[in-house]
Amino acid sequence: MRHILKCEECSVYSLKEFCPNCGEKTLSPKPTKFSIEDKWGYWRMKAKKERGLL
């Protein structure tokens, strides 16, 4: 079974590994698995703050 993929550059959905419009690699649009006991939350928040995403 194949899953739908999304191009991060042009926001096109496809079943192919590479975007048919721009040729960039497509990624799974599904969010990461949620866990109450977030083992990596501190590091994720730190990385986002360093990159100015928060």
C-alpha positions as CSV (number, residue, x, y, z in Angstrom):
1,M,0.0,0.0,0.0
2,R,1.4,3.4,-1.0
3,H,0.8,6.6,1.0
4,I,0.2,10.1,-0.2
5,L,3.2,12.4,-0.1
6,K,3.6,16.2,-0.1
7,C,6.2,18.4,-1.8
8,E,7.5,21.0,0.7
9,E,8.5,23.4,-2.1
10,C,5.2,23.8,-4.1
11,S,2.7,22.1,-1.7
12,V,1.6,19.5,-4.3
13,Y,0.4,16.1,-3.2
14,S,1.6,13.0,-5.1
15,L,2.2,9.3,-4.8
16,K,5.7,9.7,-6.3
17,E,8.9,9.9,-4.4
18,F,9.8,13.1,-6.3
19,C,7.5,16.0,-7.1
20,P,6.2,16.0,-10.7
21,N,6.2,19.8,-10.8
22,C,9.5,20.9,-9.3
23,G,11.5,17.6,-8.9
24,E,12.0,18.0,-5.1
25,K,11.8,15.1,-2.8
26,T,8.3,14.5,-1.3
27,L,7.6,13.9,2.4
28,S,4.8,12.4,4.4
29,P,2.3,15.1,5.5
30,K,1.4,13.2,8.6
31,P,2.2,14.8,11.9
32,T,4.5,13.1,14.4
33,K,3.1,10.7,16.9
34,F,1.9,12.4,20.1
35,S,3.1,11.3,23.5
36,I,2.4,12.8,26.9
37,E,5.8,11.7,28.1
38,D,7.7,13.7,25.5
39,K,11.3,12.6,25.9
40,W,12.7,15.0,23.3
41,G,10.5,18.1,23.9
42,Y,13.2,20.1,25.6
43,W,15.6,19.6,22.7
44,R,13.0,20.3,20.1
45,M,11.9,23.6,21.8
46,K,15.6,24.6,22.1
47,A,16.2,23.9,18.4
48,K,13.1,25.9,17.4
49,K,14.1,28.9,19.5
50,E,17.6,28.9,18.0
51,R,16.2,29.0,14.5
52,G,13.6,31.7,15.5
53,L,10.6,29.5,14.9
54,L,9.1,30.3,18.3
